[in-house]
């Protein structure tokens, strides 16, 4: 069976989710990945989202979109990120989805720029993340969904850059409702061997986001999509491929190119 494709909502032209979904399905996608802004925005969107679901829009996942995240140095901002993710998990559960995802942080600190050493030691980073993931994992389990932790590349986050680092945190939490996101763009920068990293993370891999090596749509860079999708098939990956990228060229043509590349790259089922 082919891995289903989702497209993030902001990439799709249209003024409503049903209109966006009609275009998405025409282009070869099966779902829309939502974006979860701060200030409990997704919960405020519930009337819109309920109508969309009633009209047949499939919304499997939500990707957090905030200016602070669970690993923030400021405890109040970290708590706010956790509160927003708890709300997003509740909303996606009501919509019949599978979960919500977050990085440890984005754009908060980089060891590549002065002062080079973050204000919190690695042990402190780990404890903040384990505590937040534990809280969110318990809430996700109660809602029947999953919290996904996404590693980002070294220029965007200093705490969790590779799949094995995310897996170690999930293992420390010890909840089946906390799993890992593999993002092909970040993996292209951070993993020595993308395929080995996916195989090693397989028991914890719950979601995959896709963009090409240059952060544009699949087909616009140099990633080997047939090889990547063959590895996902071989490890029995059970989830979605969600398009998270920039679009080069006409948006509709770019989205169609991405869907075509991802569909044609998937291994064919052997005849019975």
Secondary structure as the mmCIF struct_conf table of DSSP 4:
data_model
#
loop_
_struct_conf.conf_type_id
_struct_conf.id
_struct_conf.beg_label_comp_id
_struct_conf.beg_label_asym_id
_struct_conf.beg_label_seq_id
_struct_conf.end_label_comp_id
_struct_conf.end_label_asym_id
_struct_conf.end_label_seq_id
HELX_LH_PP_P HELX_LH_PP_P1 UNK A 2 UNK A 4
STRN STRN1 UNK A 5 UNK A 8
HELX_RH_3T_P HELX_RH_3T_P1 UNK A 9 UNK A 11
BEND BEND1 UNK A 12 UNK A 12
BEND BEND2 UNK A 14 UNK A 16
HELX_RH_AL_P HELX_RH_AL_P1 UNK A 17 UNK A 27
TURN_TY1_P TURN_TY1_P1 UNK A 28 UNK A 28
STRN STRN2 UNK A 31 UNK A 37
TURN_TY1_P TURN_TY1_P2 UNK A 38 UNK A 40
HELX_RH_AL_P HELX_RH_AL_P2 UNK A 41 UNK A 44
TURN_TY1_P TURN_TY1_P3 UNK A 45 UNK A 45
HELX_RH_AL_P HELX_RH_AL_P3 UNK A 46 UNK A 54
TURN_TY1_P TURN_TY1_P4 UNK A 55 UNK A 56
STRN STRN3 UNK A 61 UNK A 65
BEND BEND3 UNK A 67 UNK A 68
TURN_TY1_P TURN_TY1_P5 UNK A 70 UNK A 71
BEND BEND4 UNK A 73 UNK A 74
HELX_RH_AL_P HELX_RH_AL_P4 UNK A 75 UNK A 94
TURN_TY1_P TURN_TY1_P6 UNK A 95 UNK A 96
STRN STRN4 UNK A 99 UNK A 103
BEND BEND5 UNK A 104 UNK A 104
BEND BEND6 UNK A 106 UNK A 108
TURN_TY1_P TURN_TY1_P7 UNK A 111 UNK A 112
BEND BEND7 UNK A 113 UNK A 113
TURN_TY1_P TURN_TY1_P8 UNK A 114 UNK A 115
BEND BEND8 UNK A 117 UNK A 117
BEND BEND9 UNK A 119 UNK A 120
HELX_RH_AL_P HELX_RH_AL_P5 UNK A 122 UNK A 143
TURN_TY1_P TURN_TY1_P9 UNK A 144 UNK A 144
STRN STRN5 UNK A 146 UNK A 150
TURN_TY1_P TURN_TY1_P10 UNK A 154 UNK A 156
BEND BEND10 UNK A 158 UNK A 159
BEND BEND11 UNK A 162 UNK A 162
HELX_RH_AL_P HELX_RH_AL_P6 UNK A 163 UNK A 173
TURN_TY1_P TURN_TY1_P11 UNK A 174 UNK A 174
TURN_TY1_P TURN_TY1_P12 UNK A 176 UNK A 177
STRN STRN6 UNK A 178 UNK A 183
HELX_RH_AL_P HELX_RH_AL_P7 UNK A 184 UNK A 190
BEND BEND12 UNK A 192 UNK A 192
HELX_RH_AL_P HELX_RH_AL_P8 UNK A 194 UNK A 201
HELX_RH_3T_P HELX_RH_3T_P2 UNK A 202 UNK A 204
STRN STRN7 UNK A 205 UNK A 210
TURN_TY1_P TURN_TY1_P13 UNK A 213 UNK A 214
BEND BEND13 UNK A 215 UNK A 215
STRN STRN8 UNK A 216 UNK A 216
TURN_TY1_P TURN_TY1_P14 UNK A 218 UNK A 219
BEND BEND14 UNK A 220 UNK A 221
HELX_RH_AL_P HELX_RH_AL_P9 UNK A 225 UNK A 234
TURN_TY1_P TURN_TY1_P15 UNK A 235 UNK A 236
BEND BEND15 UNK A 239 UNK A 239
STRN STRN9 UNK A 241 UNK A 243
BEND BEND16 UNK A 245 UNK A 245
STRN STRN10 UNK A 246 UNK A 246
BEND BEND17 UNK A 249 UNK A 250
HELX_RH_AL_P HELX_RH_AL_P10 UNK A 251 UNK A 265
BEND BEND18 UNK A 266 UNK A 266
HELX_LH_PP_P HELX_LH_PP_P2 UNK A 267 UNK A 271
#
